[in-house]
Structure formats: structure tokens, C-alpha cells
Amino acid sequence: MTDSGASLYNRHRPSGFDDLVGQDHVARALTNALSRGAPPRAFLFSGPRGTGKTTTARILARCLTCQNSDGPTATPCMQCDACLKVGRPDWLDVVEVDAASSARRIDEMRDWLESVRYPPVSSRYRVTIMDEAHQIQKDAASALLKTLEEPPPHLVVILCTTHPWEIIGTIRSRLQHYVLRRPSVVDLKTVLSKVSDLENISATPEALDLVARASDGSYRDGLGLLEMLSAFSDGTIEADDVISLHGGVSRESVVNLVDAMARGDAATAFAELEGALDGGADPDQLMRALVAHLRHILLLQQGASPREEWGLTEDDLATVTAQAKSLSDQQVIMGLDLLADAQVRIRHGGADSRLQLELVAAKLGRPALGPATVVSPARAATPASSSPPAAEEPSPPPPDPGPPAAAVETPPPRVATAAPDEPPPPPPESEPDYAEDPGPEATSPAPAAAPGGEISWSAVIVELQDLAPSVAGILQGGRISEVTDGAVTIVLPNETRRTMLERGGNAGRVAQVLQRHAGGPVAVSYEVSSSEEEAPEAAEVAVPLADDELHDRLKSMFNATPET
């Protein structure tokens, strides 16, 4: 029925609805419609590439034109000319048209409409299968619409497309629309195993699993890759052959990489990543494998039950379950967010895939490298980067209404220290409180020497966002500039924010959080960024103009003359 020199995918196209794998909903609906003897006259098959849209259309054409049945049947004989010649260019009763090249414009559509007026040669129906139907231009679509409204009694039209939303609504409303689903890994492995047996191709289960996952939900891609591997391999196709030829990703590499990032072991994570990529793994496939793996972990963490469609063996499922227990929800969600952002940058920004994967590994291996960096005493002397805060951070608080009356004559010093042995003074009744009531537990710790060590500024901000969101907003754009024994210095963007921290117990809240992160009592001082200090103390005040003066300036600016 097919040319022995044809591709593996074309040689093993399903010939009946029973042969369709993973499209049971479409096969059932069409079988029932055909069994009732009055099938529709216009169909629309949509779905991702390689899911069997054209194949399903050919099966339907056989069912409608089979010469050994008294009418439309769900089980074509596969022996008559109508069944055997479907898909061949010399069979006039079933014609396949590429809408992207042969029926896109109005003139081409008119030629096709003229040809379908004539009855079929030897079948009961004349069937037209129109691929890439979404590329039909507007005028041609209008001509097609008229035919769909009043079709000849012998005509059946089947449109196939990957973009059904681009077909005008008046045409879609006249079609029976069937959506073909992307096959699961299990469905792909079933087809690959069946074709391997028919073609006497020897392949290990691990190799077929990698081929199925690398196919990205496309039967055509999977069988095409299997055909390449059969030529590449000297004997049995092994998992290493898939990695070498196509850049497949082993499950062991994915599991080890996630384990290392979960432990915060950035060095091991980079070693696993470099080993996989240097061994032939494709960065894009590795990224997709990580997304799928973390998705399974997330679903298990949220109480979902494992599904057969995941294509996991018992050992793989045990590994994923163990990782779901060891990882926190925040780690998994952060990993999925970072991978999604990386995929967007690769697809739309042309970013390097390998570099994006390395950035994800670094941020997951050391979470402090995400929103902000960890400041240690050894690095405190080096000023932090002056890059602007991330776009997702809260906007800065409203400007300060003005300093307290007592501070008008004598400006406050640039550095203010929150004394650890007494609580901050309560705010005046006339001043707004920019933080929640700190409560008795928010009082500053007793004076003691704070141990030297690292303090994560991002972790401090995150904790303050839960404890006092307004204080966290004031600190956005700031940084830790110095950490010494018993003292922490924070640099703020401007004088207004430093003043706001002195009110309402705000400084006490910051000291309370820093005490927990430093492991002991600390004295906190605040400085204003050098860019703020170098700014002029007073800006020129805009004075409103009188109406006459404004009128004269506008006339001069635009060289206007009064109308006569």
C-alpha cells in the first residue's frame, strides 16, 4: 500500500480508527457518526504538529468512499481501489490540497470550486482534504464559505490546521471540529515499540523512552528519529546513541541535577550540568526535561496522584516522590519560574541556551543569588552594584511629608544608629506611622557583640515583607555596606527613606530581623548613598506665571500673531 522507499512515518500510518493511538475521543465520535449512516459533510481537524490530523482525514476518506460497503462505514475493507489509493496523487475521488500553496488565493480557490462541481469517478463521494487551512486568504475563504453553505450532494470537505483560531468564525461554525491531542510519552512509546517490531529494529527500553521524550508530542518526529537511529546504530539502539545523535537527556542527569540544586550544592550542580552538556545533551531538551521533572514534583506536593501519562517506571516514580518530600514548594516553584523565564529569553530574545541553563543552576544552587546577593564582611568594603531594583519589587513608599518640627533648625546627621538597649521613640500624633505596631516582641535586643558572618539582604527583605510590608518598601533599593562585630551599616538611596525609618518603631523592626539573621544582637546604622550626598541641597522652585505673562511667552515661543 505504501512505497518501500517512503519514510518510516509514511510506511506506518494508521489505516483505520482502531490503529489510532492516543486519539480515542476522535475515533469514537467519528465511528458513531459513520455507523448512523448520515455523517456530516464538512470537518475540521486541529491539533499540534505530528498528532495525526492528515492521517485521520485519510481514514475518514476511506470510510466514506469504500466500494465494498453499501454506504459510509467505520470499518473500510482495505482491499478496494478507494481504500488502497487514498493518499495517491492519481486518485481523483480523494484529493489532498495544500492550502498554503494551491488554494490560498481567490483564483486558486475558484479553480478548485469549479473542479468539485463534477461527481466522483467511481466512489459515492468526492473528498477534498485541505492541509494548512489557516493560510487561506480572506477572499478565498469567502468563496469557500459559499460552498460550505450549499455543498454539492457528493462533496465532503476536510480542513486540517494547527491554528484553528485563524480560520474565520463563519467557516468554523459550519464544520464539525475535532481536536487531536498531543500524545503522552506512553502513547509515543507504544507506537515506537510497535514500529520497531515491524521493522526488526532492536532498541532498549531506555532508548525508546528517550526517543519518546525527545519527540515533544509528535508521532512524526518520534518515528523520524527512530529511523535516523536505526541507521546510526550498528546493532541495538542504546540510550547513549540517542544522546550522541540527537542530544537526548538521561533521567539520571535530570535527577542528579535537581538533587544538587535542592541541597544548595552549586558546585555539584554545575558539574552535573557541564557533564550532561559536554556529553551531547541538547540545552533546550535538558530545559524541557527539567520543567517536566519539576512539574511532576510540584503535582505530587500538591496532593495529585501519579498518572500513567507521565511515563515513569516504578523506580523513577519512587525517585520523584522522594524529591517531592525533600524539596520545599518554594524551591520547586522558583525553579519552574526561572526555567520559564529562561525559555522566554531564548525563544524571543535569542539568548544562549547553555548560558541560561547555567544561570538557572546558579540561582537554584544558591538562592541568595536571585533577587539580591549575600554580603559578607570580606566583600562589604566593595560597594554594591548600582543597578536598579528588579521590576517585580514593590514601588518605593510615598515621599516624606517633612521632618519633625524639632529637627527643622538642625538637620539630622547622615548616619543614625538604632541603639540596641532601648526601644525607638514613639511617633508624634501628627506624624503618619509607616509601619504596623511593632508589638512588645519587636523591641531591640540587649547590647552584645554580633558575631561576624554573612547576612542575606534578600532574606531580610523577604522576612520584612511578611512582618512589616511598609518597612520592606522603605528598604527597597538599599543594601548592606558593612558588617562588623556587633554592627551593621545599611546604605539607603536618599535622605527621605532614612528619615522614615526613624519613625514609628521602623528601625526596631529592622534591628529585630537583622538580629535573627546575624545570630546575635546588632547595632544598626543607616547612611545615605553618596549620589544623594553629592546632589544639590535645594532645587529651583517652579513659580507659576500670571495669565498675561504666560500668554506672551506662548506667542513668542510659537511666533504667533493675532488674527485680523
Secondary structure as the mmCIF struct_conf table of DSSP 4:
data_model
#
loop_
_struct_conf.conf_type_id
_struct_conf.id
_struct_conf.beg_label_comp_id
_struct_conf.beg_label_asym_id
_struct_conf.beg_label_seq_id
_struct_conf.end_label_comp_id
_struct_conf.end_label_asym_id
_struct_conf.end_label_seq_id
TURN_TY1_P TURN_TY1_P1 SER A 4 GLY A 5
BEND BEND1 ALA A 6 ALA A 6
HELX_RH_AL_P HELX_RH_AL_P1 LEU A 8 ARG A 11
TURN_TY1_P TURN_TY1_P2 HIS A 12 HIS A 12
BEND BEND2 GLY A 16 GLY A 16
HELX_RH_3T_P HELX_RH_3T_P1 PHE A 17 ASP A 19
BEND BEND3 VAL A 21 GLY A 22
HELX_RH_AL_P HELX_RH_AL_P2 ASP A 24 SER A 35
TURN_TY1_P TURN_TY1_P3 ARG A 36 GLY A 37
BEND BEND4 ARG A 41 ARG A 41
STRN STRN1 ALA A 42 SER A 46
BEND BEND5 PRO A 48 PRO A 48
TURN_TY1_P TURN_TY1_P4 ARG A 49 GLY A 50
BEND BEND6 THR A 51 GLY A 52
HELX_RH_AL_P HELX_RH_AL_P3 LYS A 53 THR A 65
TURN_TY1_P TURN_TY1_P5 GLN A 67 ASN A 68
BEND BEND7 SER A 69 GLY A 71
BEND BEND8 ALA A 74 THR A 75
BEND BEND9 MET A 78 MET A 78
BEND BEND10 CYS A 80 CYS A 80
HELX_RH_AL_P HELX_RH_AL_P4 ASP A 81 LEU A 84
BEND BEND11 LYS A 85 LYS A 85
TURN_TY1_P TURN_TY1_P6 VAL A 86 GLY A 87
TURN_TY1_P TURN_TY1_P7 PRO A 89 ASP A 90
TURN_TY1_P TURN_TY1_P8 LEU A 92 ASP A 93
STRN STRN2 VAL A 94 ASP A 98
TURN_TY1_P TURN_TY1_P9 ALA A 99 SER A 102
BEND BEND12 ALA A 103 ARG A 105
HELX_RH_AL_P HELX_RH_AL_P5 ILE A 106 SER A 115
TURN_TY1_P TURN_TY1_P10 VAL A 116 ARG A 117
BEND BEND13 TYR A 118 TYR A 118
HELX_LH_PP_P HELX_LH_PP_P1 PRO A 119 PRO A 120
BEND BEND14 VAL A 121 ARG A 124
STRN STRN3 ARG A 126 ASP A 131
BEND BEND15 GLU A 132 GLU A 132
HELX_RH_3T_P HELX_RH_3T_P2 ALA A 133 GLN A 135
HELX_RH_AL_P HELX_RH_AL_P6 LYS A 138 GLU A 149
BEND BEND16 GLU A 150 GLU A 150
TURN_TY1_P TURN_TY1_P11 PRO A 153 HIS A 154
STRN STRN4 LEU A 155 THR A 161
BEND BEND17 THR A 162 THR A 162
HELX_RH_3T_P HELX_RH_3T_P3 PRO A 164 GLU A 166
BEND BEND18 ILE A 167 ILE A 167
HELX_RH_AL_P HELX_RH_AL_P7 GLY A 169 ARG A 172
TURN_TY1_P TURN_TY1_P12 SER A 173 ARG A 174
BEND BEND19 LEU A 175 LEU A 175
STRN STRN5 GLN A 176 VAL A 179
HELX_LH_PP_P HELX_LH_PP_P2 LEU A 180 SER A 184
HELX_RH_AL_P HELX_RH_AL_P8 VAL A 185 LEU A 198
TURN_TY1_P TURN_TY1_P13 GLU A 199 ASN A 200
STRN STRN6 ALA A 203 ALA A 203
HELX_RH_AL_P HELX_RH_AL_P9 PRO A 205 ALA A 214
TURN_TY1_P TURN_TY1_P14 SER A 215 ASP A 216
BEND BEND20 GLY A 217 GLY A 217
HELX_RH_AL_P HELX_RH_AL_P10 TYR A 219 PHE A 232
BEND BEND21 ASP A 234 THR A 236
STRN STRN7 ILE A 237 ILE A 237
HELX_RH_AL_P HELX_RH_AL_P11 ALA A 239 HIS A 246
HELX_RH_AL_P HELX_RH_AL_P12 ARG A 251 ARG A 263
TURN_TY1_P TURN_TY1_P15 GLY A 264 GLY A 264
HELX_RH_AL_P HELX_RH_AL_P13 ALA A 266 ASP A 278
TURN_TY1_P TURN_TY1_P16 GLY A 279 GLY A 280
HELX_RH_AL_P HELX_RH_AL_P14 PRO A 283 GLN A 301
TURN_TY1_P TURN_TY1_P17 GLN A 302 GLY A 303
HELX_LH_PP_P HELX_LH_PP_P3 ALA A 304 PRO A 306
HELX_RH_3T_P HELX_RH_3T_P4 GLU A 308 TRP A 310
HELX_RH_AL_P HELX_RH_AL_P15 GLU A 314 SER A 326
BEND BEND22 LEU A 327 LEU A 327
HELX_RH_AL_P HELX_RH_AL_P16 ASP A 329 GLY A 349
HELX_RH_AL_P HELX_RH_AL_P17 SER A 353 GLY A 365
BEND BEND23 ARG A 366 ARG A 366
HELX_RH_3T_P HELX_RH_3T_P5 PRO A 367 LEU A 369
BEND BEND24 GLY A 370 ALA A 372
STRN STRN8 VAL A 374 VAL A 375
HELX_RH_AL_P HELX_RH_AL_P18 PRO A 377 ALA A 380
TURN_TY1_P TURN_TY1_P18 ALA A 381 ALA A 381
BEND BEND25 THR A 382 THR A 382
HELX_LH_PP_P HELX_LH_PP_P4 PRO A 383 SER A 385
HELX_LH_PP_P HELX_LH_PP_P5 SER A 387 ALA A 390
TURN_TY1_P TURN_TY1_P19 ALA A 391 GLU A 392
BEND BEND26 GLU A 393 GLU A 393
HELX_LH_PP_P HELX_LH_PP_P6 PRO A 394 ASP A 400
HELX_RH_3T_P HELX_RH_3T_P6 ALA A 405 ALA A 407
BEND BEND27 VAL A 408 THR A 410
HELX_LH_PP_P HELX_LH_PP_P7 PRO A 411 PRO A 413
BEND BEND28 ARG A 414 ARG A 414
STRN STRN9 ALA A 416 ALA A 418
TURN_TY1_P TURN_TY1_P20 PRO A 420 ASP A 421
BEND BEND29 GLU A 422 GLU A 422
HELX_LH_PP_P HELX_LH_PP_P8 PRO A 423 PRO A 428
TURN_TY1_P TURN_TY1_P21 GLU A 429 SER A 430
BEND BEND30 GLU A 431 GLU A 431
HELX_LH_PP_P HELX_LH_PP_P9 PRO A 432 ASP A 433
BEND BEND31 ALA A 435 ALA A 435
HELX_RH_3T_P HELX_RH_3T_P7 PRO A 440 ALA A 442
BEND BEND32 THR A 443 THR A 443
HELX_LH_PP_P HELX_LH_PP_P10 SER A 444 PRO A 447
HELX_LH_PP_P HELX_LH_PP_P11 ALA A 449 GLY A 452
STRN STRN10 ILE A 455 SER A 456
HELX_RH_AL_P HELX_RH_AL_P19 TRP A 457 LEU A 467
HELX_RH_AL_P HELX_RH_AL_P20 PRO A 469 LEU A 475
TURN_TY1_P TURN_TY1_P22 GLN A 476 GLY A 477
STRN STRN11 ARG A 479 THR A 484
TURN_TY1_P TURN_TY1_P23 ASP A 485 GLY A 486
STRN STRN12 ALA A 487 LEU A 492
BEND BEND33 PRO A 493 ASN A 494
HELX_RH_AL_P HELX_RH_AL_P21 GLU A 495 LEU A 501
TURN_TY1_P TURN_TY1_P24 GLU A 502 GLU A 502
BEND BEND34 ARG A 503 ARG A 503
TURN_TY1_P TURN_TY1_P25 GLY A 504 GLY A 505
HELX_RH_AL_P HELX_RH_AL_P22 ASN A 506 ALA A 518
TURN_TY1_P TURN_TY1_P26 GLY A 519 GLY A 519
BEND BEND35 GLY A 520 GLY A 520
STRN STRN13 ALA A 523 VAL A 528
HELX_RH_AL_P HELX_RH_AL_P23 SER A 530 GLU A 533
TURN_TY1_P TURN_TY1_P27 GLU A 534 GLU A 534
BEND BEND36 ALA A 535 ALA A 535
BEND BEND37 GLU A 537 ALA A 538
HELX_LH_PP_P HELX_LH_PP_P12 ALA A 539 ALA A 542
HELX_LH_PP_P HELX_LH_PP_P13 PRO A 544 ALA A 546
HELX_RH_AL_P HELX_RH_AL_P24 ASP A 547 PHE A 558
TURN_TY1_P TURN_TY1_P28 ASN A 559 ASN A 559
#
